[in-house]
Amino acid sequence: MTFVDKKGSPFEVKAYGAGDYSHLEAMYDSFSPKAKFQGMPPLKGETRRKWIEKLLDSGENLLAWREKRVIGHVVVIPDTRLEDGEFLIFVHQTDRNLGVGTQLARSVLERGKDLGLRKIWLMVGAYNFTAIRLYRKCGFDFYENPGGPERPMVIRL
Ligand SMILES: CC(C)(COP(=O)(O)OP(=O)(O)OC[C@H]1O[C@@H](n2cnc3c(N)ncnc32)[C@H](O)[C@@H]1OP(=O)(O)O)[C@@H](O)C(=O)NCCC(=O)NCCS
């Protein structure tokens, strides 16, 4: 799907495909800040590559592209036994606040519905106001307040 960002520039959202790995790795190599969001994306190159591979192996991965550059990545890791999934999203710092994360999130939520998931959950830093704004806009709600630095949110599909 092709979308237009808040500045009028197009970007595409597509399922991760064979041949995309080096582009995704390049996004995370230059991602900033690293290790700030529950330790993600990991700081050390080898740990980061293993983390990317684990997400690719275990989840439904969508990428946002501008021409040949990956600018965002969203993943839902389904637990088909529980009919739920964990949600993670990262947009490169050069492309934040342009609506890319919103379109990635909406696209992966549709994918979750197609997979038969009933709910999707995530953990967000209590002061990550940009992420909280994005999640609320897409329909996530806080569902309890354990009082720590991170808060759980959930959306029922
Ligand atoms: C969180 C993240 C994925 C959002 O992606 P994005 O492409 O910037 O998101 P969007 O532009 O679609 O939406 C961001 C929204 O937050 C709003 N926003 C920006 N700064 C804000 C702030 N300080 N307080 C409240 N809202 C803010 C924007 O105005 C926008 O809302 P709007 O479209 O209603 O105006 C991206 O910032 C990111 O990758 N951050 C680092 C990693 C991270 O935090 N991941 C999530 C936790 S694991």
The ligand as a Gaussian input file, in Angstrom:
#p B3LYP/6-31G(d) Opt

LIG

0 1
 C        6.827000       5.864000      18.600000
 C        7.095000       5.904000      17.089000
 C        7.028000       4.487000      16.534000
 C        5.998000       6.746000      16.434000
 O        6.182000       6.714000      15.031000
 P        5.886000       8.033000      14.170000
 O        5.997000       7.695000      12.753000
 O        6.718000       9.134000      14.698000
 O        4.338000       8.273000      14.569000
 P        3.238000       9.200000      13.884000
 O        3.881000      10.353000      13.213000
 O        2.345000       8.334000      13.044000
 O        2.388000       9.623000      15.154000
 C        3.020000      10.261000      16.244000
 C        1.971000      11.071000      16.995000
 O        2.547000      11.536000      18.219000
 C        2.384000      12.943000      18.304000
 N        3.468000      13.468000      19.116000
 C        4.739000      13.760000      18.766000
 N        5.432000      14.191000      19.834000
 C        4.564000      14.157000      20.883000
 C        4.672000      14.483000      22.255000
 N        5.823000      14.923000      22.797000
 N        3.589000      14.327000      23.057000
 C        2.431000      13.862000      22.554000
 N        2.258000      13.538000      21.245000
 C        3.314000      13.698000      20.433000
 C        2.400000      13.405000      16.865000
 O        1.824000      14.689000      16.738000
 C        1.537000      12.297000      16.221000
 O        0.181000      12.472000      16.521000
 P       -0.840000      13.123000      15.430000
 O       -0.636000      12.363000      14.141000
 O       -2.182000      12.905000      16.010000
 O       -0.451000      14.544000      15.283000
 C        8.478000       6.564000      16.771000
 O        8.502000       7.835000      17.369000
 C        9.659000       5.744000      17.261000
 O       10.119000       4.829000      16.584000
 N       10.154000       6.091000      18.442000
 C       11.291000       5.366000      18.998000
 C       10.954000       3.910000      19.309000
 C        9.716000       3.765000      20.149000
 O        9.398000       4.591000      21.012000
 N        8.980000       2.671000      19.880000
 C        7.763000       2.363000      20.631000
 C        8.048000       1.761000      21.949000
 S        8.742000       0.161000      21.853000

